[in-house]
């Protein structure tokens, strides 16, 4: 049997209509999983699922809406009978500006999607995983959650929260066959960079010892291991995929 084999498993990837989420969906499908391509953009999710093939299907989920999350979980279980892997990838960068230029709405939008949305998804899927005695949850955080990027206060805080939430939940289900981990990318060349200024992107890239942005496929490779049965004694961890930026 090949390593990191996902044959017979169902994986849900949020924010999978573009970027890192799309790369993760393709990687997990290539490993044999039936992938639910989840996104608030239903049309985009449908296009990605169709291009993947291999039984992949779209699921429209607004992760900031707990009712939408609950419906999405129910739809996947109704269709495949199981959820083995859940990847919380959906997120936004938010407004690039110092804190005195950030409005209440700027802050609340980023926290609602990046942190509270991750909480909603974990809360919704873990009961099903507990019933089955197996599960893998991977939360996509960020190096910004460890180091804090200037002019990205809400984003940095939300991703720090994702890392801590991951560690907390992992301990709660450590005896139930469920592993919960996170991945902290540095800046990756995706559409989310459209929300940032060229100066902000240059600053983040300059902090990377490899002096380049990451590729979505490079993040997907790390997520693949954490999504697999081979990840059996790793939980509550945050794996950097940062080109050497963070080493702790």
Rosetta blueprint (number, residue, H / E / L):
1 X L
2 X L
3 X L
4 X L
5 X L
6 X L
7 X L
8 X L
9 X L
10 X E
11 X E
12 X E
13 X E
14 X L
15 X L
16 X L
17 X L
18 X L
19 X H
20 X H
21 X H
22 X H
23 X H
24 X H
25 X H
26 X H
27 X H
28 X H
29 X H
30 X H
31 X L
32 X L
33 X L
34 X E
35 X E
36 X E
37 X E
38 X E
39 X E
40 X L
41 X L
42 X H
43 X H
44 X H
45 X H
46 X H
47 X H
48 X H
49 X H
50 X H
51 X H
52 X H
53 X L
54 X L
55 X L
56 X L
57 X E
58 X E
59 X E
60 X E
61 X L
62 X L
63 X L
64 X L
65 X L
66 X H
67 X H
68 X H
69 X H
70 X H
71 X H
72 X H
73 X H
74 X H
75 X H
76 X H
77 X H
78 X H
79 X H
80 X H
81 X L
82 X L
83 X L
84 X L
85 X E
86 X E
87 X E
88 X E
89 X L
90 X L
91 X L
92 X L
93 X L
94 X L
95 X L
96 X L
97 X L
98 X L
99 X H
100 X H
101 X H
102 X L
103 X L
104 X H
105 X H
106 X H
107 X H
108 X H
109 X H
110 X H
111 X H
112 X H
113 X H
114 X H
115 X H
116 X H
117 X H
118 X H
119 X H
120 X H
121 X H
122 X H
123 X H
124 X H
125 X H
126 X H
127 X H
128 X H
129 X H
130 X H
131 X H
132 X H
133 X L
134 X L
135 X E
136 X E
137 X E
138 X E
139 X E
140 X E
141 X L
142 X L
143 X L
144 X H
145 X H
146 X H
147 X H
148 X L
149 X L
150 X L
151 X L
152 X L
153 X H
154 X H
155 X H
156 X H
157 X H
158 X H
159 X H
160 X H
161 X H
162 X H
163 X H
164 X H
165 X H
166 X H
167 X H
168 X H
169 X H
170 X H
171 X H
172 X H
173 X L
174 X L
175 X L
176 X L
177 X L
178 X E
179 X E
180 X E
181 X E
182 X E
183 X E
184 X E
185 X E
186 X L
187 X L
188 X E
189 X L
190 X L
191 X H
192 X H
193 X H
194 X H
195 X H
196 X L
197 X L
198 X H
199 X H
200 X H
201 X H
202 X H
203 X H
204 X H
205 X H
206 X H
207 X L
208 X L
209 X L
210 X L
211 X L
212 X L
213 X L
214 X E
215 X L
216 X H
217 X H
218 X H
219 X H
220 X H
221 X H
222 X H
223 X H
224 X H
225 X H
226 X H
227 X L
228 X L
229 X L
230 X L
231 X L
232 X L
233 X L
234 X L
235 X L
236 X L
237 X L
238 X E
239 X E
240 X E
241 X E
242 X L
243 X L
244 X L
245 X L
246 X L
247 X L
248 X L
